[in-house]
Amino acid sequence: MDLLSNYGLFLIKLMTIVVVVFAVVAIIVNARLRKRCQPAGQLQLMHLSDEYQQMKEYLQLAKMKPKVQKVWLKQHKKAKKQKEEAEKHAVKQGIKDKQKSTLYVIDFKGSIDACEVMELREEISAVLAIAEKGDEVLIRLESPGGIVHGYGLASSQLQRLRDRGIYVTISVDKIAASGGYLMACVADRVVAAPFAIIGSIGVVAQLPNFNRLLKLNNIDVELHTAGRYKRTLTLFGKNTEEGREKFQE
C-alpha cells in the first residue's frame, strides 16, 4: 500500500510539473506571437533608384585606377551640383518639372496567422495618401497561406489599391499558395519565377463513418441542426450525396 501511495503521489507531482512547464511555454510562445504581430509603429521609406545608382557608381569606381577615380569624382560632383542649382532655379521661376511616375515596392512575407497584414495595411494607407495618377505598386509576395479571414483581409487591402485605379503587380520568387494565391489573384499582373509554387493547394478531408456498424448493433443516432447545411458529413449519422457535394464546395 505504501508503495502504491508513493507511486501515486509521484505521478501527481510529475503531472503537476508537466502542466506547469506546458503553461509557461504556452505563455512565452503567446507573448512572442503577440509581439511579432504588433505593428512596429515606424514606416521606413527607401529610394531603390538611389540605392541602385550608388551601387553602380561604386562598381564603376572599383574598376578605375586611383588617378582616374579622382578625376571622375570631381566631374561627378560638379555635374551633381549643376543639376541641383538648375532644379533650384526652376523652383524659383515657378517652373514645374514633369515628374516621372513612381513605382512603390512593398514586401509581404506572410505567416500562417497572417499577422503581417497589419503592417501591410499601414503601408498601403501611406501609398494611397501620396500616390498620383500613373503611379504603380509592386508587391513582392511570399506566403504558403494560412487562416482564411487573415488572408481575406490581406486581399482586401490590395483591393484598396485597385479601387483607386492604381496598377498592382505581384511578383513571386518562391511561393504564393492558398491564401497567398488569393492575394495574387487581386493583382492586375502576376510575375512568377519558373520554379515558384503557385496555386490553391485546397483542403483534404478524411473521416470514417460508423453508421452501418451502429445499425448492426441496433444503435440509433439523432442529429439536430439549426440549418440545412450546418452539418454536411458526420461520423455516426448517415451521409447523403447532397451533403457530400455541399462539403466539396
C-alpha positions, 0 to 999 in steps of 0.5 A: 500500500505504501508503495502504491501511495508513493507511486501515486503521489509521484505521478501527481507531482510529475503531472503537476510539473508537466502542466506547469512547464506546458503553461509557461511555454504556452505563455512565452510562445503567446507573448512572442506571437503577440509581439511579432504581430504588433505593428512596429509603429515606424514606416521606413521609406527607401529610394531603390533608384538611389540605392541602385545608382550608388551601387553602380557608381561604386562598381564603376569606381572599383574598376578605375585606377586611383588617378582616374577615380579622382578625376571622375569624382570631381566631374561627378560632383560638379555635374551633381551640383549643376543639376541641383542649382538648375532644379533650384532655379526652376523652383524659383521661376515657378517652373514645374518639372514633369515628374516621372511616375513612381513605382512603390515596392512593398514586401509581404512575407506572410505567416500562417496567422497572417499577422503581417497584414497589419503592417501591410495595411499601414503601408498601403494607407501611406501609398494611397495618401501620396500616390498620383495618377500613373503611379504603380505598386509592386508587391513582392509576395511570399506566403504558403497561406494560412487562416482564411479571414487573415488572408481575406483581409490581406486581399482586401487591402490590395483591393484598396489599391485597385479601387483607386485605379492604381496598377498592382503587380505581384511578383513571386520568387518562391511561393504564393499558395492558398491564401497567398494565391488569393492575394495574387489573384487581386493583382492586375499582373502576376510575375512568377519565377519558373520554379515558384509554387503557385496555386490553391493547394485546397483542403483534404478531408478524411473521416470514417463513418460508423453508421452501418456498424451502429445499425448492426448493433441496433444503435440509433443516432439523432442529429439536430441542426439549426440549418440545412447545411450546418452539418454536411458529413458526420461520423455516426449519422448517415451521409447523403450525396447532397451533403457530400457535394455541399462539403466539396464546395 
